[in-house]
Amino acid sequence: MSDNTQTNRFGNAVQTDLPDDAPRAHRPGHKLRTSNDIVDRSELESGNTQSASVHVLQDQQIELVHVEDQVGLVRLDAEQPASVPNQFTGPSYRNQSERFRFDGHKMLHHLDRVMAWQNGERFAPVHIDMGLTKFCNTACIYCYAVVQNMTKGKMIERDALLNYIEDSARLGVRSMGFIGDGEPTLNPALYDATALAGKLGIDTSMATNGLLLDMDRAHDLLANMSWIRFNLSAGTPEGFQRVHQSKAKNFDLLVEKIRALVAIKKEHNYQCTIGLQMVLIPECYDQVLAEAELGAELGVDYFVIKHCSDSEYKEIGIDYDNYATIEDVLKQAEAMSTDDYVVQAKWNKINASGETELYRNGYRKYDVCLGTPFLLQISGNGKIYPCGPFFNKERFYIGDLHDGSFYDLVNSDRYWAVHKDIAESVDVHKDCAIGCRQDYVNKFLWDIKNPPEHINFI
Ligand code: SF4
């Protein structure tokens, strides 16, 4: 190989690695400027693909193609040529793992509601997160519900729950997550409520610790729910005991329930997505890889790792700066993703401490909360508030599912007055829980209400 430093037509030095015996064109043009190898075609004519001048990458298959008196070379290995630009062979689809959009929102698919909001109309929430109970059979050490006044034995009564689902269908609520301030499987009406919502065309989902899942009703859940997420922040019995403060043997019980649910789903071809979610705190850092492996072994669809929300008073005591120490492990876990199994960390929020001074420590990238009419939250005792962090704040209390029609409530002056009060009186930078559920939606709506300069330059 000789010194192949060239000067391109812009006067810049260009280093190529042409073989010494490669023919030099008078006007090498694009190929020389981009350092591409130039094949010695005389070697091709001889059919000698072993020649040093026929540059073959490791493990690459090549094939000589004869067309009339010309000889061409085709590189068969799909992997190496994929990085070569200007081939135009079609998209290579590297973003399969984004199919769930864990780290974002889906408001662009509900622009009819956005239009109604912009026109000042009253409209139904797109989605409602709700507890079905206000108590739990585990005591996870990161649990946000402990700052929401958990009350043993309190739950939404069956009739109120079913009436609410019928009202939601009339209103046009599109989905509801049984995710709230208590474990949903402790409410026996969970299964009938899910089946009714499915019948009325409302998408449902559930986040559960899974220990009391009634496997006799597994078909009701799998046939009607869009997704079931197991709240599991450990990959070993020892870690399970430590983080969830439950018996270590319950870990095996849970693992077998998830395994059975996955088997039923596959056998009956149910579309319900089954996943695991870890709430990241230092006590489970050593469990990340073990749980990523467990998820793959169980055949679930995903393992997502999220930040731990803290209250406005920082009652749970999360040190967001500490997340920087686990980044490499999270990336290692993400590398276990396959086409059928997504492992993903919610970087937008986990990386909050890496933000500039302007946005660190819970300061948000918008100033006003506008998202609560789109994403409502209901406590496990049936009381309705604009958002979970404001449960029990009487100023923002909207009503109770046990006291009347949810349909009437959503159309009432009180309902809209509370949402207005939120937008007009809350300082999201200091009155709110860090990284609340409405965060992504709020950012989107704030962007709409506060367009930048020069919006036509898209
Ligand atoms: S920004 Fe504040 S008021 Fe709005 S939903 Fe989040 S916690 Fe509630």
Residues whose N, C-alpha, C, O or C-beta is under 5 A from the ligand:
A	BS01	SF4	C369 C387 P389 V426 V428 C432 A433 C436 Q438
